[in-house]
Amino acid sequence: MKATYQKYILNFKNPSGTSRGVLNIKETWFLIIEQEDKKGIGECGILRGLSADDRPDYEEKLNWTCQNIHLGKEKLWEQLMEFPSIQFGVEMAFQSLASLNPFLLFPSEFTEGKKTISINGLIWMGEPQFMKQQIEEKLAQGFHCIKLKIGAIDFQKELDLLQFIRENFDEKSIEIRVDANGAFNKTEALNKLNQLAGFKLHSIEQPIFVKQSDSMAELCRKSPIPIALDEELIGIFNYSEKEALLQKIKPQFIILKPSFIGGFKGTKEWIDLAEKYQIGWWITSALESNIGLNTIAQWTFLQNNSMPQGLGTGGLYTNNFDCPLEVKNGQLQYNSEIDWEVNFDNNYSR
């Protein structure tokens, strides 16, 4: 058995705005395992400034992983605790290697095309007219749940956008989730949440910045809108620390990105704890290529969560890989008649 890795730069079709800045590219690495005549592929993707493993020694650790691939999935996962995206890539690559088809890792009624996954439509931050245009497009595409990134433009303009939606669609027609990415100041957060409450929102992700657990716990108690933790989960590796966080903050929801929280094993730990404490959850991709998104979607289907998931990011890039995933009427579906086309040429490799 041998392993190599290749770096790949994904280019956004349009600059994509968050409260942390505008994204034009997304770095990712592919871990490739070869054994006899079989290959397995896993994706290790980070977001600069956000991933716990955005570290200077990231590629060094990738190289170490390749040199020690003989240790196997379980031992590597344990030794890569501070590198959750590599944990995910290792899990995925070994599952891919063990599968008859390297891209069909978790066969199900989803991969057979018999069932779909409900997803939210993502609205990126930008000028009000640009955001309004995105909203109209998502509604026309048949989405029944949309997620708006807020916190980067004038708050009143964001309220006006929500007003625009609710003037045309009530909460039974369109579920609205908002994601502040920690943009609110803790002293003003509750006031803003009270203003947002009039728009019958499903939830708000990460209203204040991370590591303010006392303030976040207070917000979860007082907020008129259910609060979902997202970035708050990043960098929490120990099971007992995960449990302590949920016990203290008591959020209404948690949002799970396998690339950020230790792959499927790490995600399952969070799911088990959420269900223990009656906390809702859903799974979201972290801007992976279609290779990673495909695996996350297949695994997510098996978790039997009927809530809209955050898996509609496959069409963001100019140089993504052709794959069987399609989005239709707010649903992610698997069209096995579409072939994979994976080519790393004209990009970065090692």
KEKE-3310 file (N, C-alpha, C; in steps of 0.2 Angstrom, whole numbers, plus 5000, padded with zeros to 4 digits):
npx = (5004:5003:5003:4999:4999:4989:4988:4975:4967:4953:4942:4931:4916:4910:4915:4914:4905:4908:4906:4919:4926:4930:4929:4939:4946:4948:4957:4962:4966:4970:4970:4978:4976:4985:4983:4989:4979:4970:4963:4960:4952:4953:4947:4955:4951:4954:4948:4955:4960:4949:4948:4953:4965:4972:4987:5005:5012:5004:5005:5016:5011:5002:5011:5017:5007:5005:5017:5015:5004:5002:4998:4985:4967:4960:4971:4978:4968:4967:4980:4980:4972:4972:4971:4958:4953:4962:4959:4947:4949:4957:4948:4939:4947:4951:4939:4935:4944:4941:4929:4919:4917:4927:4920:4908:4904:4895:4883:4866:4848:4848:4860:4856:4847:4834:4829:4830:4840:4835:4839:4846:4846:4859:4863:4874:4884:4883:4881:4864:4856:4862:4861:4847:4844:4850:4841:4829:4832:4835:4822:4815:4820:4815:4818:4814:4819:4830:4846:4854:4868:4873:4878:4888:4885:4875:4865:4851:4848:4849:4838:4829:4830:4825:4812:4808:4807:4798:4786:4782:4783:4777:4781:4778:4779:4792:4807:4818:4834:4847:4864:4876:4890:4897:4897:4890:4891:4893:4886:4876:4869:4857:4848:4848:4844:4831:4825:4826:4817:4804:4803:4800:4810:4819:4831:4847:4863:4878:4878:4887:4905:4916:4921:4915:4908:4900:4892:4886:4879:4869:4863:4857:4848:4839:4836:4824:4824:4829:4845:4860:4875:4890:4904:4908:4911:4922:4939:4937:4941:4941:4931:4924:4926:4918:4905:4904:4904:4891:4883:4885:4882:4870:4863:4850:4852:4865:4878:4885:4901:4910:4923:4929:4927:4933:4930:4919:4919:4921:4910:4900:4901:4897:4884:4878:4879:4872:4859:4858:4856:4844:4846:4844:4851:4861:4869:4883:4892:4909:4913:4920:4927:4917:4921:4923:4911:4902:4904:4901:4888:4883:4885:4878:4865:4862:4861:4848:4841:4828:4828:4832:4848:4865:4870:4872:4883:4890:4890:4898:4910:4922:4930:4927:4923:4915:4901:4889:4880:4866:4856:4839:4824:4826:4831:4844:4851:4855:4862:4865:4868:4876:4893:4908:4921:4937:4951:4967:4976:4985:4984:4989:5001:5009)
npy = (4994:5011:5029:5045:5063:5077:5093:5105:5119:5127:5137:5150:5154:5166:5179:5175:5181:5182:5186:5186:5190:5190:5176:5170:5159:5142:5131:5114:5097:5081:5065:5050:5033:5018:5001:4986:4984:4993:5009:5022:5037:5052:5068:5082:5096:5113:5129:5144:5153:5149:5134:5122:5116:5124:5127:5130:5118:5110:5103:5096:5087:5080:5074:5066:5058:5051:5044:5035:5027:5014:5012:5012:5015:5018:5020:5030:5040:5043:5048:5059:5069:5083:5088:5089:5089:5081:5069:5067:5065:5054:5044:5044:5040:5027:5021:5023:5015:5003:5000:4995:5004:5018:5030:5027:5026:5024:5014:5016:5020:5032:5033:5025:5033:5033:5040:5057:5071:5083:5100:5116:5132:5142:5159:5171:5184:5201:5216:5223:5222:5211:5201:5200:5196:5183:5177:5177:5169:5157:5154:5153:5141:5132:5130:5127:5130:5142:5149:5163:5172:5184:5200:5207:5218:5233:5232:5236:5235:5222:5218:5223:5215:5203:5206:5208:5195:5189:5197:5191:5177:5166:5159:5146:5143:5146:5142:5151:5152:5160:5165:5172:5171:5174:5188:5198:5209:5205:5213:5219:5209:5202:5212:5213:5200:5201:5210:5203:5192:5195:5190:5177:5167:5151:5148:5155:5155:5155:5168:5177:5179:5165:5156:5163:5158:5160:5171:5166:5155:5162:5170:5159:5155:5166:5171:5174:5167:5152:5146:5141:5132:5133:5137:5137:5124:5120:5114:5108:5094:5083:5071:5072:5086:5091:5087:5094:5107:5107:5105:5116:5128:5124:5124:5126:5120:5111:5113:5103:5100:5089:5090:5099:5094:5082:5072:5058:5050:5059:5068:5059:5058:5070:5070:5060:5065:5077:5071:5065:5076:5081:5090:5098:5095:5097:5093:5100:5104:5109:5118:5109:5101:5092:5079:5077:5082:5073:5061:5066:5068:5055:5049:5057:5054:5042:5045:5048:5060:5071:5085:5100:5099:5106:5105:5110:5115:5112:5118:5130:5132:5135:5125:5113:5095:5084:5076:5064:5071:5081:5096:5098:5106:5110:5099:5087:5076:5060:5056:5042:5041:5050:5052:5051:5063:5066:5075:5080:5088:5103:5109:5110:5099:5085)
npz = (5000:4996:4997:4991:4989:4982:4978:4975:4968:4969:4960:4963:4954:4956:4966:4983:4997:5015:5032:5036:5026:5008:4997:4984:4980:4984:4993:4992:4996:4989:4995:4990:4989:4985:4981:4976:4962:4964:4969:4981:4985:4994:5001:5008:5015:5019:5026:5025:5039:5047:5048:5061:5058:5050:5048:5048:5047:5039:5026:5029:5038:5030:5022:5031:5034:5022:5022:5033:5030:5031:5044:5045:5045:5058:5068:5062:5062:5076:5078:5071:5077:5079:5066:5059:5045:5038:5045:5040:5026:5027:5032:5021:5010:5013:5014:5001:4994:4998:4992:4978:4968:4967:4970:4975:4989:5000:4997:4994:4994:4990:4982:4972:4966:4970:4981:4988:4995:5005:5004:5009:5000:4997:5001:4996:5004:5000:4990:4992:4981:4974:4983:4983:4970:4970:4980:4973:4962:4969:4974:4963:4958:4965:4979:4996:5008:5013:5015:5022:5022:5034:5041:5036:5028:5029:5043:5043:5030:5028:5035:5027:5016:5021:5024:5011:5007:5016:5013:5001:5003:5016:5032:5031:5017:5014:5022:5032:5036:5044:5044:5054:5056:5067:5068:5076:5089:5106:5115:5108:5102:5107:5105:5091:5088:5093:5084:5072:5074:5070:5058:5057:5058:5055:5062:5068:5064:5074:5081:5089:5091:5092:5107:5118:5129:5140:5137:5125:5130:5138:5127:5121:5130:5131:5118:5105:5094:5088:5091:5082:5084:5076:5070:5083:5087:5081:5083:5095:5101:5110:5117:5130:5131:5121:5126:5137:5132:5125:5136:5144:5135:5129:5116:5103:5091:5082:5070:5058:5051:5042:5038:5046:5059:5062:5053:5049:5060:5070:5068:5071:5084:5089:5084:5092:5105:5103:5102:5114:5122:5117:5106:5091:5074:5059:5044:5035:5020:5018:5008:5000:4985:4972:4975:4988:4993:4987:4995:5008:5006:5003:5015:5024:5020:5025:5038:5041:5043:5042:5040:5030:5023:5022:5009:4996:4988:4976:4964:4964:4959:4945:4941:4945:4948:4936:4941:4948:4956:4957:4958:4961:4962:4975:4980:4983:4972:4965:4950:4942:4929:4925:4922:4932:4930:4933:4934:4938:4931:4926:4937:4954:4961:4970)
capx = (5000:5006:4999:5002:4993:4989:4985:4971:4965:4946:4941:4924:4913:4909:4918:4909:4906:4906:4908:4926:4929:4927:4933:4940:4948:4947:4963:4960:4971:4967:4974:4976:4979:4985:4985:4988:4977:4965:4964:4955:4953:4950:4948:4957:4950:4953:4947:4960:4958:4944:4949:4957:4971:4975:4993:5011:5014:4999:5007:5021:5007:5000:5016:5018:5001:5007:5023:5013:4997:5002:4995:4977:4962:4959:4977:4979:4963:4969:4986:4978:4967:4973:4970:4952:4952:4965:4956:4941:4952:4960:4942:4936:4951:4951:4932:4935:4949:4937:4923:4920:4918:4930:4916:4902:4907:4890:4877:4859:4842:4850:4865:4852:4842:4827:4827:4834:4841:4832:4845:4845:4849:4864:4863:4880:4884:4885:4876:4857:4853:4865:4858:4840:4844:4851:4835:4824:4835:4833:4815:4813:4823:4811:4820:4809:4823:4836:4851:4857:4874:4872:4883:4893:4882:4871:4860:4845:4848:4848:4831:4824:4830:4821:4806:4806:4805:4792:4781:4780:4782:4776:4786:4776:4781:4799:4810:4824:4840:4852:4871:4880:4897:4900:4897:4887:4895:4889:4882:4871:4867:4850:4843:4847:4840:4824:4823:4826:4812:4798:4803:4799:4816:4820:4837:4852:4870:4884:4877:4893:4911:4917:4924:4912:4903:4895:4887:4882:4874:4864:4859:4853:4842:4835:4834:4817:4826:4833:4852:4864:4882:4894:4911:4910:4913:4929:4944:4935:4943:4940:4923:4922:4925:4912:4899:4904:4902:4884:4879:4885:4878:4863:4860:4844:4855:4872:4879:4891:4905:4915:4930:4931:4927:4936:4927:4913:4919:4920:4903:4895:4901:4893:4877:4876:4879:4866:4853:4857:4853:4839:4848:4844:4857:4861:4876:4884:4898:4913:4916:4924:4925:4912:4923:4921:4904:4899:4905:4897:4880:4881:4885:4872:4858:4862:4859:4841:4839:4824:4829:4836:4855:4868:4875:4871:4889:4894:4890:4901:4917:4923:4934:4925:4923:4909:4899:4882:4876:4862:4851:4833:4818:4828:4834:4851:4849:4861:4860:4870:4869:4882:4900:4913:4927:4942:4958:4971:4981:4985:4983:4995:5002:5015)
capy = (5000:5017:5035:5051:5068:5082:5100:5107:5125:5127:5144:5152:5157:5173:5181:5173:5185:5180:5191:5186:5192:5188:5170:5169:5152:5137:5126:5107:5092:5074:5059:5045:5027:5013:4995:4982:4987:4998:5016:5026:5045:5056:5075:5085:5103:5118:5136:5148:5157:5146:5127:5121:5114:5129:5128:5130:5112:5106:5099:5091:5082:5076:5070:5061:5053:5046:5039:5031:5025:5007:5011:5010:5021:5019:5022:5037:5045:5044:5052:5065:5072:5090:5089:5085:5088:5075:5063:5065:5063:5047:5040:5044:5037:5020:5018:5023:5009:4996:5000:4992:5010:5023:5036:5025:5024:5022:5013:5017:5022:5039:5032:5022:5037:5032:5045:5063:5074:5090:5105:5123:5136:5147:5166:5174:5191:5206:5222:5221:5220:5205:5196:5200:5192:5176:5175:5176:5163:5151:5153:5151:5135:5127:5129:5128:5132:5146:5151:5169:5175:5191:5202:5210:5224:5237:5228:5238:5233:5214:5217:5224:5209:5198:5209:5207:5188:5188:5200:5187:5170:5166:5154:5139:5142:5147:5142:5155:5151:5165:5164:5178:5169:5177:5195:5202:5211:5202:5218:5221:5203:5201:5217:5211:5194:5203:5213:5197:5188:5196:5187:5170:5163:5145:5148:5159:5152:5158:5176:5180:5175:5159:5156:5167:5153:5162:5175:5162:5152:5167:5171:5153:5155:5172:5172:5173:5163:5146:5147:5135:5133:5131:5138:5135:5117:5119:5114:5104:5087:5078:5069:5076:5093:5092:5086:5100:5113:5107:5105:5123:5132:5122:5127:5123:5116:5111:5112:5098:5100:5083:5092:5103:5091:5075:5067:5054:5048:5065:5070:5055:5059:5076:5068:5056:5070:5081:5067:5064:5082:5084:5096:5097:5095:5095:5092:5105:5104:5115:5120:5104:5099:5087:5073:5077:5083:5067:5057:5068:5067:5048:5047:5060:5051:5036:5047:5048:5067:5074:5092:5102:5099:5111:5102:5113:5119:5109:5122:5136:5133:5135:5119:5107:5089:5082:5070:5062:5075:5086:5099:5100:5108:5111:5092:5085:5069:5056:5053:5038:5041:5055:5049:5055:5065:5068:5077:5085:5091:5110:5112:5109:5092:5084)
capz = (5000:4996:4997:4989:4990:4977:4980:4970:4969:4967:4958:4963:4949:4958:4973:4988:5003:5021:5037:5037:5019:5001:4995:4977:4979:4990:4993:4995:4994:4988:4997:4985:4992:4980:4984:4970:4956:4967:4971:4985:4985:5000:5001:5014:5013:5024:5025:5028:5045:5050:5050:5066:5055:5046:5052:5044:5046:5036:5021:5032:5041:5025:5020:5037:5034:5017:5024:5038:5028:5033:5051:5044:5046:5065:5071:5059:5065:5083:5078:5067:5081:5078:5059:5057:5038:5036:5047:5035:5020:5028:5032:5015:5006:5015:5012:4994:4992:5000:4988:4971:4964:4972:4971:4978:4996:5004:4993:4997:4989:4987:4976:4967:4962:4972:4986:4987:5001:5005:5005:5009:4995:5000:4998:4999:5006:4995:4989:4993:4974:4972:4987:4981:4964:4972:4983:4968:4959:4973:4975:4956:4957:4969:4986:5001:5013:5010:5021:5021:5026:5036:5046:5032:5025:5034:5046:5041:5023:5029:5038:5022:5012:5025:5023:5004:5006:5019:5009:4996:5006:5023:5034:5028:5011:5014:5029:5032:5041:5043:5047:5056:5056:5073:5066:5081:5096:5112:5119:5104:5099:5109:5102:5084:5087:5094:5078:5067:5076:5067:5051:5058:5055:5058:5066:5067:5066:5077:5081:5091:5089:5096:5114:5123:5131:5145:5133:5120:5134:5139:5121:5119:5135:5130:5111:5102:5088:5089:5089:5080:5084:5070:5072:5091:5087:5078:5088:5101:5099:5115:5118:5136:5130:5117:5130:5142:5128:5124:5143:5146:5131:5128:5110:5100:5085:5080:5062:5058:5044:5044:5037:5052:5066:5063:5048:5050:5067:5074:5067:5074:5091:5090:5083:5098:5111:5102:5103:5121:5125:5113:5102:5084:5071:5052:5041:5030:5017:5020:5002:4997:4978:4972:4977:4995:4994:4986:5000:5013:5004:5003:5022:5027:5018:5030:5045:5042:5046:5037:5039:5025:5025:5019:5004:4989:4986:4971:4958:4965:4956:4938:4939:4949:4944:4934:4945:4947:4960:4954:4962:4957:4966:4982:4983:4980:4969:4962:4944:4940:4922:4924:4924:4935:4926:4938:4931:4942:4927:4925:4944:4958:4963:4974)
cpx = (5004:5001:5003:4997:4995:4985:4981:4967:4958:4945:4933:4922:4912:4912:4912:4910:4904:4908:4915:4930:4927:4932:4933:4942:4948:4953:4960:4966:4968:4973:4973:4980:4979:4987:4983:4985:4971:4967:4959:4957:4950:4951:4950:4957:4950:4951:4952:4957:4952:4945:4954:4964:4974:4982:4999:5013:5009:5001:5012:5017:5004:5005:5018:5013:5002:5012:5020:5006:4996:4998:4988:4973:4961:4965:4978:4974:4965:4975:4985:4973:4967:4972:4964:4950:4956:4962:4950:4944:4955:4954:4939:4940:4951:4944:4932:4939:4945:4931:4924:4921:4921:4926:4909:4904:4901:4884:4871:4854:4844:4855:4861:4847:4835:4824:4832:4835:4839:4838:4842:4848:4853:4864:4869:4879:4886:4880:4869:4854:4856:4862:4850:4839:4845:4845:4830:4826:4833:4826:4812:4815:4820:4813:4814:4812:4829:4840:4854:4863:4872:4877:4888:4891:4878:4866:4853:4843:4846:4841:4827:4824:4825:4813:4803:4804:4799:4785:4778:4779:4782:4781:4784:4778:4789:4802:4817:4828:4845:4859:4875:4887:4900:4901:4895:4891:4890:4884:4876:4867:4859:4846:4842:4843:4832:4821:4822:4820:4806:4797:4802:4805:4817:4826:4842:4859:4875:4883:4883:4899:4912:4921:4922:4906:4898:4890:4883:4877:4868:4860:4854:4847:4837:4832:4827:4818:4830:4840:4856:4871:4885:4901:4913:4912:4920:4934:4943:4936:4941:4933:4921:4921:4919:4905:4899:4902:4894:4880:4879:4881:4871:4860:4854:4847:4862:4873:4886:4895:4910:4922:4933:4931:4928:4932:4921:4913:4918:4913:4898:4895:4897:4885:4874:4875:4873:4859:4852:4854:4848:4840:4847:4850:4856:4868:4877:4891:4902:4917:4921:4922:4920:4914:4922:4914:4900:4899:4901:4890:4878:4880:4879:4866:4857:4860:4852:4838:4835:4824:4833:4843:4858:4873:4874:4877:4892:4895:4894:4907:4917:4927:4933:4925:4916:4907:4892:4877:4872:4857:4845:4828:4820:4830:4840:4849:4855:4859:4866:4872:4875:4888:4904:4919:4932:4949:4961:4976:4980:4983:4990:4995:5009:5016)
cpy = (5006:5023:5041:5057:5073:5088:5102:5114:5126:5135:5145:5155:5164:5174:5179:5177:5182:5186:5191:5188:5189:5182:5170:5162:5148:5132:5119:5102:5085:5069:5053:5038:5022:5007:4990:4986:4992:5004:5019:5033:5048:5063:5078:5093:5108:5125:5140:5153:5155:5139:5127:5119:5118:5131:5127:5123:5107:5101:5094:5086:5077:5072:5064:5055:5048:5041:5034:5028:5018:5006:5010:5016:5023:5022:5029:5042:5047:5049:5058:5070:5080:5092:5086:5085:5082:5069:5061:5062:5055:5042:5038:5039:5029:5017:5018:5017:5003:4995:4998:4998:5015:5029:5034:5022:5021:5020:5013:5018:5029:5038:5028:5026:5037:5037:5051:5065:5081:5095:5112:5127:5141:5153:5169:5181:5195:5212:5219:5218:5213:5200:5195:5195:5185:5173:5173:5170:5157:5149:5150:5143:5130:5126:5131:5130:5136:5148:5158:5171:5182:5193:5206:5217:5227:5233:5230:5235:5225:5213:5218:5218:5203:5200:5208:5200:5187:5192:5195:5179:5170:5160:5147:5138:5142:5147:5146:5154:5157:5163:5170:5177:5173:5185:5200:5203:5208:5207:5220:5215:5202:5206:5215:5205:5196:5206:5208:5193:5189:5193:5180:5166:5156:5145:5153:5155:5157:5166:5180:5176:5170:5161:5162:5163:5155:5167:5171:5158:5156:5169:5165:5153:5161:5173:5170:5168:5158:5147:5140:5136:5130:5131:5136:5128:5115:5119:5111:5097:5082:5077:5073:5083:5095:5091:5092:5106:5113:5108:5113:5128:5131:5125:5123:5118:5116:5110:5108:5098:5095:5085:5096:5100:5084:5070:5064:5052:5054:5068:5066:5056:5065:5074:5064:5060:5074:5077:5066:5070:5085:5090:5094:5098:5094:5096:5097:5103:5110:5117:5116:5104:5094:5080:5072:5078:5077:5062:5059:5067:5060:5046:5050:5057:5045:5038:5048:5055:5070:5082:5094:5102:5104:5108:5104:5117:5117:5113:5129:5137:5132:5128:5114:5101:5087:5076:5069:5066:5080:5089:5101:5101:5108:5104:5091:5077:5066:5053:5049:5037:5046:5052:5054:5057:5069:5069:5082:5089:5099:5113:5110:5101:5091:5076)
cpz = (5000:4995:4995:4990:4984:4979:4974:4972:4965:4966:4958:4956:4950:4965:4978:4995:5009:5026:5038:5031:5013:4999:4987:4975:4985:4989:4995:4993:4994:4990:4993:4988:4986:4983:4978:4964:4958:4969:4975:4985:4991:4999:5008:5012:5019:5022:5029:5034:5049:5053:5056:5064:5050:5049:5047:5042:5043:5031:5024:5035:5036:5022:5025:5036:5028:5019:5029:5036:5030:5040:5051:5047:5054:5068:5068:5062:5072:5083:5074:5071:5080:5071:5057:5049:5035:5039:5042:5029:5021:5028:5025:5010:5007:5013:5004:4991:4993:4996:4981:4966:4969:4974:4974:4984:5000:5000:4997:4992:4986:4981:4970:4963:4964:4977:4985:4994:5000:5007:5006:5003:4999:4997:5001:5000:5000:4995:4989:4986:4972:4976:4985:4975:4966:4976:4978:4964:4963:4974:4968:4955:4962:4976:4991:5008:5010:5017:5018:5025:5027:5040:5042:5029:5031:5037:5044:5034:5023:5031:5032:5017:5015:5024:5016:5004:5010:5016:5004:4998:5013:5025:5033:5021:5010:5021:5028:5037:5039:5047:5048:5056:5062:5072:5072:5087:5101:5115:5115:5101:5101:5106:5095:5083:5088:5087:5072:5068:5073:5060:5051:5055:5058:5063:5064:5069:5069:5077:5084:5090:5094:5103:5118:5126:5136:5141:5128:5124:5136:5133:5120:5124:5133:5123:5109:5096:5090:5087:5088:5081:5078:5071:5079:5091:5085:5083:5094:5099:5104:5117:5124:5135:5126:5121:5135:5138:5127:5131:5145:5142:5129:5121:5107:5094:5085:5073:5062:5051:5045:5043:5042:5059:5066:5059:5051:5058:5072:5074:5071:5082:5093:5089:5090:5104:5110:5104:5110:5125:5122:5110:5095:5080:5063:5050:5035:5027:5019:5013:4999:4989:4978:4974:4985:4997:4992:4991:5006:5012:5005:5011:5026:5026:5023:5037:5047:5045:5040:5036:5033:5027:5020:5014:4997:4986:4980:4965:4959:4961:4948:4936:4944:4945:4942:4938:4945:4952:4956:4959:4958:4962:4973:4985:4979:4978:4966:4956:4941:4933:4920:4926:4927:4930:4931:4934:4935:4938:4927:4932:4948:4960:4967:4974)
residu = (MET:LYS:ALA:THR:TYR:GLN:LYS:TYR:ILE:LEU:ASN:PHE:LYS:ASN:PRO:SER:GLY:THR:SER:ARG:GLY:VAL:LEU:ASN:ILE:LYS:GLU:THR:TRP:PHE:LEU:ILE:ILE:GLU:GLN:GLU:ASP:LYS:LYS:GLY:ILE:GLY:GLU:CYS:GLY:ILE:LEU:ARG:GLY:LEU:SER:ALA:ASP:ASP:ARG:PRO:ASP:TYR:GLU:GLU:LYS:LEU:ASN:TRP:THR:CYS:GLN:ASN:ILE:HIS:LEU:GLY:LYS:GLU:LYS:LEU:TRP:GLU:GLN:LEU:MET:GLU:PHE:PRO:SER:ILE:GLN:PHE:GLY:VAL:GLU:MET:ALA:PHE:GLN:SER:LEU:ALA:SER:LEU:ASN:PRO:PHE:LEU:LEU:PHE:PRO:SER:GLU:PHE:THR:GLU:GLY:LYS:LYS:THR:ILE:SER:ILE:ASN:GLY:LEU:ILE:TRP:MET:GLY:GLU:PRO:GLN:PHE:MET:LYS:GLN:GLN:ILE:GLU:GLU:LYS:LEU:ALA:GLN:GLY:PHE:HIS:CYS:ILE:LYS:LEU:LYS:ILE:GLY:ALA:ILE:ASP:PHE:GLN:LYS:GLU:LEU:ASP:LEU:LEU:GLN:PHE:ILE:ARG:GLU:ASN:PHE:ASP:GLU:LYS:SER:ILE:GLU:ILE:ARG:VAL:ASP:ALA:ASN:GLY:ALA:PHE:ASN:LYS:THR:GLU:ALA:LEU:ASN:LYS:LEU:ASN:GLN:LEU:ALA:GLY:PHE:LYS:LEU:HIS:SER:ILE:GLU:GLN:PRO:ILE:PHE:VAL:LYS:GLN:SER:ASP:SER:MET:ALA:GLU:LEU:CYS:ARG:LYS:SER:PRO:ILE:PRO:ILE:ALA:LEU:ASP:GLU:GLU:LEU:ILE:GLY:ILE:PHE:ASN:TYR:SER:GLU:LYS:GLU:ALA:LEU:LEU:GLN:LYS:ILE:LYS:PRO:GLN:PHE:ILE:ILE:LEU:LYS:PRO:SER:PHE:ILE:GLY:GLY:PHE:LYS:GLY:THR:LYS:GLU:TRP:ILE:ASP:LEU:ALA:GLU:LYS:TYR:GLN:ILE:GLY:TRP:TRP:ILE:THR:SER:ALA:LEU:GLU:SER:ASN:ILE:GLY:LEU:ASN:THR:ILE:ALA:GLN:TRP:THR:PHE:LEU:GLN:ASN:ASN:SER:MET:PRO:GLN:GLY:LEU:GLY:THR:GLY:GLY:LEU:TYR:THR:ASN:ASN:PHE:ASP:CYS:PRO:LEU:GLU:VAL:LYS:ASN:GLY:GLN:LEU:GLN:TYR:ASN:SER:GLU:ILE:ASP:TRP:GLU:VAL:ASN:PHE:ASP:ASN:ASN:TYR:SER:ARG)
# end
